[in-house]
Amino acid sequence: MSKKTAADLKSVLITGCSEGGIGFALAKEFQRRGLHVIATARSPGKMAALEKLPNVTLVSLDVCSQASLDAAVATVSATTAGRLDYLVNNSGSQYVMPVVDVDMQKAKDMFDVNVWGVVATVKAFVPLLIAAKGCVVNNASIAGLMYPPYMVLYAASKAATVTISEGLRLELKPLGVRVVTVITGAVGTNLFANAPEHHLPDGSRYAPAEKEVAARATGTDFADQVMAPADYARSVVGDVLGGSTGKIFRGKMATMVRIVTTWFPTLLIDMLTRQHTGLERIKP
């Protein structure tokens, strides 16, 4: 029996695969399930630990650069005979700051990755996905279903991701492409571990709550409420390969947020959202 080549296997491209993150865990799980994994990151060295695994190809990709996307499409097309079975939009950026204190450029940069990066990546790879009757997986967040103080703009970017993803689900269905929107809860990754020390700008009206803002920015306000990346990846990959479509909820607190945002009145949601934020100490 002849050995299967990369072109013979089902293929998945995952953005944002730096070691210690969700993309890295997803790459390992898809590879374990027998797919050819095309793992991408802006800096390939950050995912070098994947290189030794069979049927894993590392590709440099910046989702905010059209030239980088074009080069990645050419590489993938040549490797997979012009087909892509799964595209996982996992790249993400987070910026935590009260809205009135934000650095506008940092906020725009976050939206470029979390929103426009998803759109640009789908646009770039959609011919390969159509050829394979493939599937797009967009990683959103429970934050996008709520409005957590100090993470409001991050939440807004993820809410946009949900809307775009669910709209794509309808638009791509006639073309034979399935779309899954992952509403991700708390997962223990390096996102917060690598976060710099957080400070409010001088003169911030939110100085009385600086401790709480910093805790949210560094993830220490819910550090004991996270799911292991490998467990999360097993659940999500199982859903995707099992044919799921539309919204799925995975990660710690995801099911709770689904219930709360579906059935609870706004007043109660506000009460839950304001917990551990220090907002009661903010005065005009």
LOMAR-865081 format. One line per 3 residues: number of its first residue (from 1); for each residue z, x, y of N, C-alpha, C. Coordinates in steps of 0.2 Angstrom, whole numbers, plus 5000, padded with zeros to 4 digits. Each point is the difference from the previous one (the first is absolute). Example, Ala and Ser with C-alpha at 12.3 -4.5 7.8 and 13.67 -1.06 7.14 Angstrom:
<pts>
1 = 5039/5066/4972/5000/4996/5006/5000/5004/5006 | 4996/4998/5005/5001/5004/5006/5003/4996/5005
</pts>
This chain:
<pts>
1 = 5000/5004/4994/5000/4996/5006/5000/5004/5006 | 4995/4999/5005/5000/5004/5006/5006/4999/5005 | 5002/5005/5003/5005/4999/5005/4998/4996/5006
4 = 5004/4996/5002/4999/4996/5006/5000/5004/5006 | 4995/4999/5005/5000/5004/5006/5003/4995/5006 | 5001/5003/5006/5003/4996/5005/4996/4994/5001
7 = 4993/5000/5000/4996/4995/5001/5001/4994/4995 | 5002/5002/4994/5001/4995/4995/5007/4996/5001 | 5004/5002/5003/5007/4997/5001/5000/4995/5006
10 = 5004/4995/5000/5001/4996/5006/5003/5005/5005 | 4999/4999/5006/5002/5004/5006/5004/4996/5005 | 5005/5004/5003/5004/4998/5005/5001/5005/5005
13 = 4999/4998/5007/5001/5005/5005/5006/4997/5004 | 5005/5005/5001/5006/4998/5003/5001/5004/5007 | 5001/4997/5005/5001/5004/5006/5008/5001/5001
16 = 5001/5006/5003/5007/5001/5002/5004/5002/4994 | 4998/5006/4996/5003/5002/4994/5005/5006/5000 | 5002/5001/5006/5005/5006/5000/5006/4999/4996
19 = 5002/5006/4997/5005/4999/4995/5007/4997/5003 | 5003/4996/4996/5006/4997/5002/4999/4993/5003 | 4994/4998/5001/4998/4994/5002/4998/4994/4995
22 = 4998/4994/5003/4998/4995/4995/4993/5002/4997 | 4996/5003/5005/4993/5001/4997/5000/5005/4994 | 5005/5005/5001/5001/5005/4994/5002/4997/4994
25 = 5005/4995/5000/5002/4996/4994/4994/4996/4998 | 4997/4997/5004/4994/4996/4998/4995/5004/4996 | 4998/5006/5003/4995/5004/4997/5002/5002/4993
28 = 5007/5002/4999/5002/5002/4993/5000/4994/4995 | 5001/4994/5003/5000/4994/4995/4993/4998/4998 | 4996/5000/5005/4993/4998/4998/4997/5005/4996
31 = 5002/5007/5001/4997/5005/4995/5003/4999/4993 | 5006/4998/5000/5004/4999/4993/4996/4994/4997 | 4998/4995/5003/4996/4994/4997/4993/5002/4999
34 = 4998/5006/5001/4993/5002/4997/4994/5000/5005 | 5002/4999/5007/4995/5000/5005/4998/5007/5003 | 4994/5000/5002/4999/5006/5004/5003/4999/5007
37 = 5004/5004/5002/5004/4999/5007/4997/5005/5005 | 4998/4997/5005/4998/5004/5006/5005/5000/5005 | 5004/5005/5000/5006/5000/5005/4998/5003/5006
40 = 5002/4997/5006/4998/5003/5006/5006/5000/5005 | 5000/5005/5005/5005/5001/5005/4996/5004/5005 | 5003/5000/5006/4997/5005/5005/5001/5007/4999
43 = 5005/5002/4996/5001/5007/4998/5001/5000/4993 | 4995/5002/4996/5000/5000/4993/5005/5004/4997 | 5003/5005/5003/5005/5004/4998/5007/4996/4999
46 = 5000/4994/5003/5006/4996/5000/5000/4996/4993 | 4995/5000/4997/4999/4996/4993/4998/5005/4995 | 5001/5006/5001/4998/5005/4995/5003/4999/4993
49 = 5006/4997/4999/5003/4999/4994/4996/4995/4995 | 4995/4996/5003/4996/4996/4996/4994/5004/4997 | 4999/5005/5003/4993/5004/4998/5000/5002/4992
52 = 5006/5001/4997/5000/5002/4993/4999/4994/4995 | 5001/4994/5003/4999/4994/4996/4993/4999/4998 | 4998/4998/4993/4993/4999/4999/4997/4994/5004
55 = 4994/5000/5001/4996/4995/5003/5003/4998/5007 | 5002/5005/5004/5003/4999/5007/4996/5005/5004 | 4997/4997/5005/4996/5004/5005/5003/4999/5007
58 = 5001/5006/5003/5003/5000/5007/4995/5000/5005 | 5000/4996/5005/4995/5000/5005/5004/4999/5007 | 4998/5004/5005/5003/5000/5007/4997/4994/5003
61 = 5004/4996/5003/4998/4994/5003/5005/4998/5006 | 4997/4999/5006/5004/4998/5006/4997/4993/5001 | 5004/4995/4999/4997/4993/5001/4998/4998/5007
64 = 5002/5004/5005/4999/4999/5007/4994/5004/5002 | 4996/5003/4996/4994/5004/5001/4994/4998/4996 | 4995/4997/5004/4994/4998/4997/4997/5005/4996
67 = 5000/5006/5003/4996/5006/4996/5004/5002/4994 | 5006/4999/5000/5004/5001/4994/4999/4995/4995 | 5000/4994/5002/4998/4994/4995/4993/5001/4997
70 = 4995/5002/5004/4993/5001/4998/5000/5005/4995 | 5004/5006/5001/5000/5005/4995/5003/4998/4994 | 5005/4996/5000/5004/4998/4994/4995/4995/4996
73 = 4997/4996/5003/4995/4995/4997/4995/5004/4996 | 4997/5005/5003/4995/5004/4997/5003/5003/4994 | 5006/5003/5000/5003/5003/4995/5001/4996/4994
76 = 5003/4994/5002/5002/4995/4995/4994/4997/4996 | 4995/4999/5004/4993/4997/4997/4997/5005/4995 | 5000/5006/5002/4997/5005/4996/5004/5001/4993
79 = 5007/4999/5001/5004/5001/4994/5000/4993/4995 | 4999/4995/5003/5001/4993/4996/4994/4996/4999 | 4994/5004/5002/4993/4997/4999/5000/4993/5005
82 = 5003/5001/5006/4999/4995/5005/5004/4994/4999 | 5005/5000/4996/5005/4994/4999/5007/5002/5002 | 5004/4995/5002/5007/5001/5000/5003/4994/4998
85 = 5005/5000/4995/5003/4994/4997/5006/4998/5004 | 5004/5005/5003/5006/4998/5004/5000/5004/5006 | 5002/4997/5006/5001/5004/5006/5007/4997/5002
88 = 5005/5005/5000/5007/4999/5002/5001/5003/5007 | 5000/4995/5005/5002/5002/5007/5008/5001/5001 | 5002/5006/4999/5007/5001/5000/5002/5004/5006
91 = 4996/5004/5003/5002/5004/5006/5003/4996/5005 | 5006/5003/5003/5003/4996/5005/5004/5005/5004 | 5002/4997/5006/5004/5004/5005/5005/4995/5003
94 = 5006/5003/5001/5005/4996/5003/5003/5003/5007 | 5001/4995/5004/5003/5002/5007/5006/4995/5001 | 5006/5003/5001/5006/4995/5001/5002/5001/5008
97 = 5000/4995/5003/5002/5000/5007/5000/4993/5003 | 5005/4999/5004/5000/4993/5004/4994/5000/5004 | 4997/4994/5000/4993/4999/5003/5000/5002/5007
100 = 5005/4999/5004/4999/5002/5007/5001/5007/5001 | 5002/5004/4995/5001/5007/5000/4994/5004/4997 | 4995/4997/4997/4995/5003/4996/4996/5005/5004
103 = 4998/5005/4997/4995/5005/5002/4993/4996/4998 | 4996/4998/5005/4994/4996/4998/4995/5004/4996 | 5000/5007/5001/4995/5003/4995/5002/5001/4993
106 = 5007/5000/4999/5002/5001/4993/4999/4993/4997 | 5001/4995/5004/5000/4993/4997/4992/4999/4998 | 4996/5002/5005/4993/4999/4998/4997/5004/4994
109 = 5003/5006/5000/4999/5004/4994/5002/4997/4993 | 5006/4997/5000/5002/4996/4995/4995/4995/4998 | 4998/4996/5005/4995/4994/4998/4994/5003/4998
112 = 4998/5006/5002/4993/5003/4998/5001/5001/4992 | 5005/5002/4998/5001/5002/4992/5001/4993/4997 | 5005/4996/5002/5002/4994/4996/4995/4995/5000
115 = 4996/4999/5005/4996/4994/5001/4993/5002/5000 | 4998/5004/5005/4992/5002/5000/4998/5005/4994 | 5005/5004/4998/4999/5004/4994/4998/4996/4994
118 = 5004/4994/4999/4998/4996/4994/4993/4997/5001 | 4999/4998/5006/4993/4997/5001/4994/5005/4999 | 5001/5006/5003/4995/5005/4999/4999/5002/4993
121 = 5006/5001/4996/4999/5002/4993/4996/4995/4996 | 5002/4993/5001/4997/4995/4996/4992/5000/5002 | 4999/5000/5007/4993/5000/5002/4996/5006/4996
124 = 5003/5006/5000/4997/5006/4998/4998/4999/4992 | 5005/4997/4996/4999/5000/4993/4998/4994/4997 | 4999/4995/5004/4998/4993/4998/4993/5000/4995
127 = 4995/5005/5002/4994/5000/4996/5002/5002/4993 | 5004/5005/4999/5002/5002/4993/5005/4995/4997 | 5004/4996/5003/5004/4995/4997/4995/4994/4998
130 = 4996/4998/5004/4995/4995/4998/4996/5002/4994 | 4998/5006/4999/4996/5002/4995/5004/5000/4993 | 5007/5001/5001/5005/5000/4994/5003/4993/4999
133 = 4998/4995/5004/5004/4994/5000/5008/5001/5000 | 5001/5004/5005/5007/5004/5000/5005/4996/5004 | 5006/5003/5002/5006/4997/5003/5002/5005/5005
136 = 5002/4996/5006/5004/5004/5005/5007/4998/5000 | 5004/5005/5001/5008/4999/5000/5002/5002/5006 | 5003/4996/5004/5003/5002/5007/5007/5000/5000
139 = 5003/5005/5002/5008/5001/5000/5002/4998/5006 | 5004/4994/5000/5003/4997/5006/5007/5001/5000 | 5004/4996/5003/5008/5001/5000/5003/4994/5001
142 = 5007/4999/4998/5004/4994/5001/5001/5000/5008 | 5000/5006/5003/5001/5000/5007/4994/4995/5004 | 4994/5000/4997/4995/4996/5003/5001/4993/4999
145 = 5005/4997/4997/5001/4993/4999/5006/4998/5004 | 5003/5005/5003/5006/4999/5005/4999/5004/5006 | 5005/5001/5004/5000/5003/5007/5006/5004/5001
148 = 5001/5006/4996/5006/5004/5000/5001/5003/5007 | 5005/4999/5003/5001/5004/5006/4999/5008/4999 | 4997/5003/5005/4999/5007/5001/4994/5002/4995
151 = 4998/4996/4995/4994/5001/4996/4995/4995/5002 | 5000/4996/5006/4996/4995/5001/4992/5002/5000 | 4999/5005/5003/4993/5002/5000/4997/5002/4993
154 = 5004/5004/4996/4999/5001/4993/4998/4994/4997 | 5005/4995/5000/4999/4993/4997/4994/4997/5002 | 4998/5000/5007/4994/4997/5002/4994/5003/4997
157 = 5000/5007/4999/4994/5003/4997/5000/4998/4992 | 5005/4999/4997/5000/4998/4993/4999/4992/5000 | 5002/4996/5005/4997/4993/5000/4993/5000/5001
160 = 4997/5004/5004/4993/5000/5001/4997/5002/4993 | 5003/5005/4996/4997/5002/4994/5000/4994/4995 | 5005/4996/5000/5000/4994/4996/4995/4995/5001
163 = 4999/4999/5007/4995/4995/5002/4993/5003/4998 | 4998/5006/5002/4994/5003/4998/4999/5000/4993 | 5005/5002/4996/4999/5000/4993/4998/4993/4997
166 = 5004/4995/5002/4999/4994/4997/4993/4997/5003 | 4998/5002/5006/4993/4998/5002/4995/5003/4996 | 5001/5006/4998/4995/5004/4996/5000/4997/4993
169 = 5005/4997/4998/5000/4997/4993/4995/4994/5000 | 5000/4997/5005/4995/4994/5001/4993/5003/5001 | 4999/5005/5004/4994/5002/5002/4996/5004/4994
172 = 5004/5004/4997/4997/5004/4994/5000/4996/4994 | 5003/4995/4999/4999/4996/4993/4993/4998/4999 | 4996/4998/5004/4993/4999/4998/4996/5006/4998
175 = 5002/5006/5002/4997/5006/4999/5003/5003/4993 | 5004/4996/4997/5003/5003/4994/5006/5004/5000 | 5003/5001/5006/5005/5005/5001/5007/4996/5001
178 = 5005/5002/4996/5006/4997/5000/5005/5004/5005 | 5004/4996/5003/5005/5004/5005/5007/4998/4998 | 5004/5005/5000/5008/4999/4999/5003/5002/5006
181 = 5005/4996/5003/5004/5002/5005/5007/5002/4998 | 5003/5006/5000/5006/5001/4997/5005/5000/5006 | 5005/4995/4999/5005/5000/5005/5006/5004/4997
184 = 5000/5006/5003/5005/5005/4997/5007/5000/5003 | 5005/5000/4996/5007/5000/5002/5002/5007/5001 | 5007/5001/4999/5002/5007/5001/4999/5004/4994
187 = 4997/5006/5001/4998/5005/4995/5003/5007/5002 | 5003/5003/4995/5003/5007/5002/4995/5005/5000 | 4997/5002/5006/4995/5005/5001/5003/5005/5005
190 = 4995/5005/5001/5002/5005/5005/4998/4998/5008 | 4998/4994/5000/4998/4997/5007/5006/5002/5005 | 5006/4998/4998/5006/5000/5005/5003/5007/4999
193 = 4999/5003/4994/5003/5007/4999/4997/5005/5005 | 4993/4999/5001/4997/5004/5004/5000/4998/5008 | 5003/4995/5001/5000/4997/5007/5004/5005/5005
196 = 4998/5002/5006/5004/5004/5004/5006/4997/5003 | 5004/5003/5003/5006/4997/5003/4998/4996/5005 | 5003/4994/5000/4998/4994/5005/5004/5000/5006
199 = 4997/4999/5006/5004/4999/5006/4996/4995/5004 | 5004/4996/5004/4997/4996/5005/4998/5004/5006 | 4995/4997/5004/4999/5004/5006/5006/4999/5005
202 = 5000/5005/5005/5005/5000/5005/5000/4993/5004 | 5006/4997/5001/5000/4994/5004/4999/4994/4996 | 4999/5000/4993/4998/4994/4996/5006/4995/5001
205 = 4998/4994/5000/5004/4994/5001/5004/4999/4993 | 4997/5003/4995/5003/5000/4993/5004/5005/4998 | 5002/5004/5005/5005/5006/4998/5006/4998/4996
208 = 5003/4994/5002/5006/4998/4996/4999/4999/4993 | 4994/4999/4998/4998/4999/4993/4996/5006/4997 | 5001/5006/5003/4996/5006/4998/5001/5001/4993
211 = 5006/5000/4998/5002/5001/4993/4996/4996/4995 | 5000/4994/5001/4996/4995/4996/4993/5001/5000 | 4997/5002/5006/4993/5001/5000/4998/5006/4996
214 = 5004/5006/5001/4999/5006/4996/5001/4998/4993 | 5005/4996/4998/5000/4999/4992/4994/4996/4998 | 4997/4996/5004/4994/4996/4998/4994/5005/4999
217 = 5000/5005/5005/4994/5005/5000/5001/5005/4994 | 5006/5001/4998/5000/5005/4995/5002/4997/4993 | 5000/4993/5000/5001/4996/4994/5007/5000/4997
220 = 5004/5003/5003/5007/5000/4998/5004/4993/5000 | 4997/4995/5003/5003/4993/5001/4998/4996/4993 | 4996/5003/4996/4999/4996/4993/4999/5005/4995
223 = 5002/5006/5001/4999/5006/4995/5002/4998/4993 | 5005/4996/4999/5003/4998/4993/4996/4994/4998 | 4995/4997/5003/4996/4994/4998/4993/5002/4999
226 = 4998/5005/4996/4993/5002/4999/4999/5000/4992 | 4993/4999/4999/4997/5000/4993/4998/5007/4999 | 5000/5003/4994/4997/5006/4998/4993/5000/5001
229 = 4996/5005/5003/4993/4999/5000/4996/4999/4994 | 5003/5003/4994/4996/5000/4994/5001/4992/4997 | 5006/4997/5001/5000/4993/4998/4996/4996/5004
232 = 5000/5001/5007/4995/4996/5004/4993/5001/4998 | 4998/5006/4999/4993/5001/4998/4998/4997/4993 | 5005/5000/4995/4998/4996/4994/4999/4993/5001
235 = 5004/4997/5005/4999/4993/5001/4994/4998/5003 | 4998/5004/5006/4994/4999/5004/4994/5001/4995 | 5000/5006/4997/4994/5002/4996/4999/4994/4994
238 = 5005/4998/4997/5000/4995/4995/4997/4993/5003 | 5002/4999/5006/4997/4994/5004/4993/5001/5001 | 4998/5005/5003/4993/5002/5002/4995/5000/4994
241 = 5002/5003/4994/4996/5001/4994/5000/4993/4997 | 5005/4996/5001/5001/4994/4996/4996/4994/5004 | 4997/5002/5005/4995/4995/5003/5003/4996/5006
244 = 5006/5002/5003/5003/4996/5005/4996/5000/5006 | 5000/4995/5004/4997/4999/5007/5004/4997/5005 | 4999/5001/5006/5004/4998/5005/5007/5004/5001
247 = 5005/4996/5003/5006/5004/5001/5004/5001/4994 | 5003/5006/4999/5005/5001/4995/5006/5004/5003 | 5006/4998/4998/5006/5003/5003/5003/5005/4995
250 = 5001/5006/5002/5003/5006/4996/5004/5004/5004 | 5005/5003/4997/5005/5004/5004/5006/4996/5001 | 5006/5004/5001/5006/4997/5002/5000/4995/5006
253 = 5003/4995/4999/5001/4995/5006/4993/4996/5001 | 4995/5001/4996/4994/4997/5001/5000/4992/4998 | 5003/4999/4995/5001/4993/4997/5004/4996/5005
256 = 5006/5003/5002/5004/4997/5005/4997/4998/5007 | 4996/5005/5002/4996/4999/5007/4995/4994/4999 | 4997/5000/4994/4995/4995/4998/5004/4993/5001
259 = 5005/4999/4997/5004/4994/4999/5003/4998/5008 | 5002/5005/5003/5003/4999/5007/4995/4998/5004 | 4994/5003/5001/4995/4998/5004/4996/4994/4999
262 = 5001/4998/4993/4996/4994/4998/5004/4994/5001 | 5007/5000/4999/5004/4994/5000/5005/5000/5005 | 5002/5005/5003/5006/5000/5005/4998/4999/5007
265 = 5004/4996/5004/4998/4999/5007/5000/5006/5004 | 4997/5000/5005/4999/5006/5005/5007/5002/5002 | 5005/4996/5002/5006/5002/5002/5004/5004/4995
268 = 4999/4998/4994/5004/5004/4995/4996/5007/4999 | 4993/5000/5000/4997/5006/5000/5002/5005/5005 | 5000/4997/5006/5003/5004/5006/5006/5003/4999
271 = 5005/4996/4997/5007/5003/4998/4999/5005/4996 | 4996/5000/4994/5000/5005/4995/4996/5006/5003 | 4995/4999/5004/4997/5006/5003/5004/5004/5005
274 = 5004/4997/5003/5004/5003/5006/5006/5004/4997 | 5001/4999/4993/5006/5004/4997/4999/5007/5001 | 5006/5004/5001/5000/5007/5000/4995/5003/5005
277 = 4999/4997/5006/4995/5002/5005/5004/5002/5006 | 5006/4998/5001/5004/5002/5006/4998/4996/5006 | 4995/4995/4999/4997/4996/5006/5006/4996/5004
280 = 5005/4998/4996/5006/4997/5004/5003/5004/5006 | 4999/5006/4999/5003/5005/5006/4995/5001/5006 | 4994/4997/4999/4995/5001/5005/5001/4995/5006
283 = 5001/5003/5006/5001/4995/5006/4995/5002/5005 | 4998/4995/5004/4995/5001/5006/5002/5005/5005
</pts>
